[in-house]
């Protein structure tokens, strides 16, 4: 059994990467289009934006799974022939690195914590590739993200390198234009 096709798309904030990823998935002849939305509402404007995007996707035939922090929890919902779009790696990473901050027990400060989460994420992505027809992953550029933390950047770079190695195609978005990197 052949694994799913993996497409990786990175780009700066407002580069058009998410819209491009959606257009690619829309073109797949998949059974269902699944949108794994990592965004979290931090204020009323973001709440409204997330809801508007979810409704727009729903009208376009998407099934949305909101805020999958534990990515492995989406696996039971994915079927053969699904086209899955995960938007986005950077939100997942920030949530995982800084999990426990309110208790002053951040994962990023606990030895081995992020390594375990990274192993789980790799396993989950490989299982998605074994199940879905297509997997498209979106992420912000390593040097163009809003979080300026060396640990964050190292982890983001590590994840990007792995995704590019696994990807059948990799694109970088800039000003609404896609540049193929692989």
ChimeraX attribute file (.defattr): number of C-alpha atoms within 10 A of each C-alpha:
attribute: neighborCount
match mode: 1-to-1
recipient: residues
	/A:1	4
	/A:2	8
	/A:3	14
	/A:4	23
	/A:5	17
	/A:6	23
	/A:7	23
	/A:8	26
	/A:9	29
	/A:10	26
	/A:11	26
	/A:12	19
	/A:13	17
	/A:14	13
	/A:15	18
	/A:16	17
	/A:17	27
	/A:18	23
	/A:19	11
	/A:20	18
	/A:21	21
	/A:22	19
	/A:23	11
	/A:24	14
	/A:25	22
	/A:26	16
	/A:27	9
	/A:28	15
	/A:29	13
	/A:30	17
	/A:31	13
	/A:32	21
	/A:33	25
	/A:34	24
	/A:35	22
	/A:36	21
	/A:37	22
	/A:38	20
	/A:39	18
	/A:40	13
	/A:41	13
	/A:42	8
	/A:43	8
	/A:44	9
	/A:45	9
	/A:46	13
	/A:47	13
	/A:48	12
	/A:49	12
	/A:50	17
	/A:51	12
	/A:52	12
	/A:53	13
	/A:54	19
	/A:55	14
	/A:56	12
	/A:57	17
	/A:58	14
	/A:59	10
	/A:60	11
	/A:61	13
	/A:62	20
	/A:63	16
	/A:64	18
	/A:65	15
	/A:66	14
	/A:67	17
	/A:68	15
	/A:69	18
	/A:70	14
	/A:71	20
	/A:72	16
	/A:73	10
	/A:74	14
	/A:75	14
	/A:76	8
	/A:77	9
	/A:78	18
	/A:79	16
	/A:80	16
	/A:81	17
	/A:82	23
	/A:83	28
	/A:84	29
	/A:85	26
	/A:86	22
	/A:87	24
	/A:88	21
	/A:89	18
	/A:90	24
	/A:91	17
	/A:92	21
	/A:93	21
	/A:94	16
	/A:95	16
	/A:96	19
	/A:97	20
	/A:98	17
	/A:99	15
	/A:100	14
	/A:101	13
	/A:102	8
	/A:103	7
	/A:104	10
	/A:105	12
	/A:106	16
	/A:107	19
	/A:108	19
	/A:109	14
	/A:110	10
	/A:111	9
	/A:112	11
	/A:113	14
	/A:114	19
	/A:115	13
	/A:116	10
	/A:117	17
	/A:118	17
	/A:119	10
	/A:120	15
	/A:121	17
	/A:122	16
	/A:123	14
	/A:124	18
	/A:125	19
	/A:126	14
	/A:127	16
	/A:128	25
	/A:129	19
	/A:130	17
	/A:131	21
	/A:132	24
	/A:133	24
	/A:134	25
	/A:135	23
	/A:136	24
	/A:137	24
	/A:138	23
	/A:139	25
	/A:140	25
	/A:141	20
	/A:142	21
	/A:143	13
	/A:144	11
	/A:145	17
	/A:146	12
	/A:147	12
	/A:148	11
	/A:149	9
	/A:150	9
	/A:151	11
	/A:152	19
	/A:153	18
	/A:154	12
	/A:155	19
	/A:156	21
	/A:157	15
	/A:158	13
	/A:159	19
	/A:160	20
	/A:161	12
	/A:162	11
	/A:163	20
	/A:164	18
	/A:165	13
	/A:166	16
	/A:167	19
	/A:168	13
	/A:169	17
	/A:170	21
	/A:171	22
	/A:172	22
	/A:173	22
	/A:174	16
	/A:175	12
	/A:176	15
	/A:177	14
	/A:178	18
	/A:179	14
	/A:180	12
	/A:181	11
	/A:182	13
